[in-house]
Amino acid sequence: MIAARSSFGFLVCLGIVLTCTTLCTGIEMKVPPGLAEIALQEAEAFYSRHSREKLINNLWLKPSDSLNTITVGKPYPKYILDTGMIATMDDTTSFEEALRFVTWNFPVYVDGKPRIRVALREIDGKWAMCSIGGNPTPILTARERFPSDEGFEVAYVAHHPEPYLIMIQKEGTKYFQPYFETNEFLGVPADEYGNFPLLPLWYVMEKIRERAAHH
C-alpha cells in the first residue's frame, strides 16, 4: 500500500481500497521510437534562435546557466480530460473513456538542470513539435517520489476549467496530485516538505462533478 506524508492519509488509503476493487485496467504509456531525437533537435534549435536576454526574461533560462549542454529526459504523456463525461459517470470504472492522449512531453535540461519541455504530437502519421516551454518540475518531482523502477507511471492531465493534474498509475490503479496551481480547488494543501498527498480517483472525480455543477 502506498503511504502519503499527510493528514490526508486516511482518505488516500480508503481511495486505494475502492479503486483497486473497481479499476483493473490501465493506460499503457509506451513511447514510440525516435521521438527523443526530434525533441532534442527542437530544443537545441529553440535555444539557438533566441537571445540570452529573451530566454532569461521568459524563464526559459537561468542567469547562471552557461548553455554548454542541452539534453532531454524521459518523456511523459499528456492527456485531455473530458469533464462533461466525468459529470455523467456514476463510478470510476469508465474513467479512461474520458481521457484522450494528446502529446509526449520531453523535459529539457540545460547544463543538467530542468528548464522547459518540448511537446510532440502525431499528425498524419508523423511526429513533430507542437509546443515548447513550460515548467516540467512538478512532473519530475512526482517521478522522484514515485519512481518507474517501483512500477509507477506518471502523466499530465489537463482539462478546462482547471484543475491541472498529475496522474500516477501503478498496476492499473490511478492516483492524482494537483499541479501547483490547483491546490486550493482540490482542498489538499502541500505538506511541510512541499509535497501534495496522493488523491484517489473517486475523490478527484467527485471534485470535478462538483465544479461542473456550478458552471
DABELKA-V966824 format. One record per residue. N is the residue number from 1. RES is the residue in three letters. OMEGA is omega in whole degrees, -180 to 180 (NA if undefined). Layout:
# DABELKA-V966824
n:N res:RES omega:OMEGA
n:N res:RES omega:OMEGA
This chain:
# DABELKA-V966824
n:1 res:MET omega:-178
n:2 res:ILE omega:179
n:3 res:ALA omega:176
n:4 res:ALA omega:-180
n:5 res:ARG omega:-176
n:6 res:SER omega:173
n:7 res:SER omega:178
n:8 res:PHE omega:-172
n:9 res:GLY omega:-179
n:10 res:PHE omega:179
n:11 res:LEU omega:179
n:12 res:VAL omega:-179
n:13 res:CYS omega:178
n:14 res:LEU omega:-180
n:15 res:GLY omega:179
n:16 res:ILE omega:179
n:17 res:VAL omega:-177
n:18 res:LEU omega:-176
n:19 res:THR omega:178
n:20 res:CYS omega:-179
n:21 res:THR omega:-176
n:22 res:THR omega:-176
n:23 res:LEU omega:-176
n:24 res:CYS omega:178
n:25 res:THR omega:-179
n:26 res:GLY omega:176
n:27 res:ILE omega:178
n:28 res:GLU omega:-179
n:29 res:MET omega:-178
n:30 res:LYS omega:-176
n:31 res:VAL omega:175
n:32 res:PRO omega:-180
n:33 res:PRO omega:174
n:34 res:GLY omega:-176
n:35 res:LEU omega:-179
n:36 res:ALA omega:180
n:37 res:GLU omega:178
n:38 res:ILE omega:-179
n:39 res:ALA omega:-180
n:40 res:LEU omega:178
n:41 res:GLN omega:180
n:42 res:GLU omega:179
n:43 res:ALA omega:179
n:44 res:GLU omega:179
n:45 res:ALA omega:180
n:46 res:PHE omega:-178
n:47 res:TYR omega:-180
n:48 res:SER omega:-175
n:49 res:ARG omega:179
n:50 res:HIS omega:178
n:51 res:SER omega:179
n:52 res:ARG omega:180
n:53 res:GLU omega:-180
n:54 res:LYS omega:179
n:55 res:LEU omega:-180
n:56 res:ILE omega:-179
n:57 res:ASN omega:-179
n:58 res:ASN omega:177
n:59 res:LEU omega:176
n:60 res:TRP omega:-177
n:61 res:LEU omega:175
n:62 res:LYS omega:179
n:63 res:PRO omega:-178
n:64 res:SER omega:-178
n:65 res:ASP omega:179
n:66 res:SER omega:-177
n:67 res:LEU omega:177
n:68 res:ASN omega:-179
n:69 res:THR omega:173
n:70 res:ILE omega:179
n:71 res:THR omega:175
n:72 res:VAL omega:-179
n:73 res:GLY omega:179
n:74 res:LYS omega:-177
n:75 res:PRO omega:174
n:76 res:TYR omega:-178
n:77 res:PRO omega:172
n:78 res:LYS omega:178
n:79 res:TYR omega:171
n:80 res:ILE omega:-178
n:81 res:LEU omega:177
n:82 res:ASP omega:-176
n:83 res:THR omega:177
n:84 res:GLY omega:177
n:85 res:MET omega:-180
n:86 res:ILE omega:-177
n:87 res:ALA omega:-178
n:88 res:THR omega:-177
n:89 res:MET omega:180
n:90 res:ASP omega:-180
n:91 res:ASP omega:-174
n:92 res:THR omega:-169
n:93 res:THR omega:-177
n:94 res:SER omega:-174
n:95 res:PHE omega:-176
n:96 res:GLU omega:178
n:97 res:GLU omega:-179
n:98 res:ALA omega:180
n:99 res:LEU omega:177
n:100 res:ARG omega:178
n:101 res:PHE omega:-179
n:102 res:VAL omega:-173
n:103 res:THR omega:163
n:104 res:TRP omega:-176
n:105 res:ASN omega:-179
n:106 res:PHE omega:173
n:107 res:PRO omega:-179
n:108 res:VAL omega:-179
n:109 res:TYR omega:174
n:110 res:VAL omega:-176
n:111 res:ASP omega:176
n:112 res:GLY omega:-179
n:113 res:LYS omega:-180
n:114 res:PRO omega:-177
n:115 res:ARG omega:-178
n:116 res:ILE omega:173
n:117 res:ARG omega:176
n:118 res:VAL omega:179
n:119 res:ALA omega:179
n:120 res:LEU omega:179
n:121 res:ARG omega:177
n:122 res:GLU omega:179
n:123 res:ILE omega:-179
n:124 res:ASP omega:176
n:125 res:GLY omega:-178
n:126 res:LYS omega:179
n:127 res:TRP omega:180
n:128 res:ALA omega:179
n:129 res:MET omega:176
n:130 res:CYS omega:175
n:131 res:SER omega:180
n:132 res:ILE omega:-177
n:133 res:GLY omega:180
n:134 res:GLY omega:-174
n:135 res:ASN omega:-180
n:136 res:PRO omega:-171
n:137 res:THR omega:179
n:138 res:PRO omega:178
n:139 res:ILE omega:-179
n:140 res:LEU omega:177
n:141 res:THR omega:177
n:142 res:ALA omega:178
n:143 res:ARG omega:179
n:144 res:GLU omega:180
n:145 res:ARG omega:-176
n:146 res:PHE omega:-171
n:147 res:PRO omega:-178
n:148 res:SER omega:-180
n:149 res:ASP omega:173
n:150 res:GLU omega:174
n:151 res:GLY omega:-179
n:152 res:PHE omega:171
n:153 res:GLU omega:-175
n:154 res:VAL omega:180
n:155 res:ALA omega:178
n:156 res:TYR omega:-179
n:157 res:VAL omega:-179
n:158 res:ALA omega:171
n:159 res:HIS omega:-178
n:160 res:HIS omega:-7
n:161 res:PRO omega:-178
n:162 res:GLU omega:23
n:163 res:PRO omega:168
n:164 res:TYR omega:-171
n:165 res:LEU omega:167
n:166 res:ILE omega:179
n:167 res:MET omega:-179
n:168 res:ILE omega:-174
n:169 res:GLN omega:173
n:170 res:LYS omega:179
n:171 res:GLU omega:176
n:172 res:GLY omega:179
n:173 res:THR omega:-173
n:174 res:LYS omega:173
n:175 res:TYR omega:-177
n:176 res:PHE omega:168
n:177 res:GLN omega:174
n:178 res:PRO omega:164
n:179 res:TYR omega:-170
n:180 res:PHE omega:-179
n:181 res:GLU omega:-165
n:182 res:THR omega:-175
n:183 res:ASN omega:-178
n:184 res:GLU omega:-179
n:185 res:PHE omega:-177
n:186 res:LEU omega:175
n:187 res:GLY omega:-178
n:188 res:VAL omega:-180
n:189 res:PRO omega:177
n:190 res:ALA omega:178
n:191 res:ASP omega:-176
n:192 res:GLU omega:179
n:193 res:TYR omega:-178
n:194 res:GLY omega:-179
n:195 res:ASN omega:174
n:196 res:PHE omega:177
n:197 res:PRO omega:172
n:198 res:LEU omega:179
n:199 res:LEU omega:178
n:200 res:PRO omega:-176
n:201 res:LEU omega:-177
n:202 res:TRP omega:-179
n:203 res:TYR omega:-179
n:204 res:VAL omega:179
n:205 res:MET omega:178
n:206 res:GLU omega:178
n:207 res:LYS omega:179
n:208 res:ILE omega:179
n:209 res:ARG omega:178
n:210 res:GLU omega:-180
n:211 res:ARG omega:-179
n:212 res:ALA omega:-178
n:213 res:ALA omega:-178
n:214 res:HIS omega:179
n:215 res:HIS omega:NA
